[in-house]
């Protein structure tokens, strides 16, 4: 049964390894949720903690920290739609990882609010590009039968990033609780976002290029070699399925070129059926954001504190909530396989 979803070990390894970027993205999006639960964060950036005079200014900065990160992500995603075709999926992943690491370094070393905000913007650029290009890459290195399962690894590793950030934030809180004035409890968790991104960047030279992108660049021989390596199975010693997929991909790229030659970039909005499709896709993503999931993930600590909880409890409740969401996502994927 697993053979249907995992053609070979190399294919699975490629999909899982590139999903390190998914973890880096979600970790970076969620880490502010535990950062605002660290007392040393407010001291380092000269912000009033919740319940103290001047907190209204702090609330504005916290909103700005999240807002500029989202703005950077939107820009990064838009740029990715061009760079992934122009330079390739793999180079885009590498460049986005570098941008994300730079933003992380700035945030972790921040000495004032302006520096922290600048780091969040740069970090958001990398997040937006990675979260867009990774599932594209995963889909294009997978077989048609395994594509759903392989791309779901992006979601699973994404959820893992949320969980990791929550529990790491909870763990380091006790450094401050012990009376230490160190800024380590908020700087280290932020800096840790570099770990999966750095691993991805270091290992990226060994990742294969997307066979579909290679085909689109008229590098057919390379595309053929990559497909065989990714989709070789013992039951098919002559790589018949990989050759068949190569032929189908070649014809699809030729058809895409023909269609592109006679249509504009705005074809999606020219006819009523296309506009309806675009609207459905837009509303699905738009309404997903209005479920409140990101509000709870990023501001849960503030919510629990406002309800009268103190000490480590807000961070613990936030970590438990995020973990429950991760478990449901992983459990759903496993049931899909069964």
Secondary structure, 3 states (H helix, E strand, C coil): CHHHHCCCHHHHHHHHHHCHHHHHHHHHHHHHHHHCCCHHHHHHCCCCCCCCCCHHHHHHHHHHHHHHHHHHHHHHHHHHHHHHHHCCHHHHHHHHHHHHHHHHHHHHCCCCHHHHHHHHHHHHHHHHHHHHHHHHHHHHCCCCCCHHHHHHHHHHHHHHHHHHHHHHHHHHHHHHHCCCCCCHHHHHHHHCHHHHHHHHHHHHHHCCCCHHHHHHCCCHHHHHHHHHHHHCCCCCCCCHHHHHHHHHHHHHHHHHHHHHHHCCCCHHHCCHHHHHHHHHHHHHHHHHHCCCHHHHHHHHHHHHHHCCCCCCHHHHHHHHHHHHHHHHHHHHHHHHHC
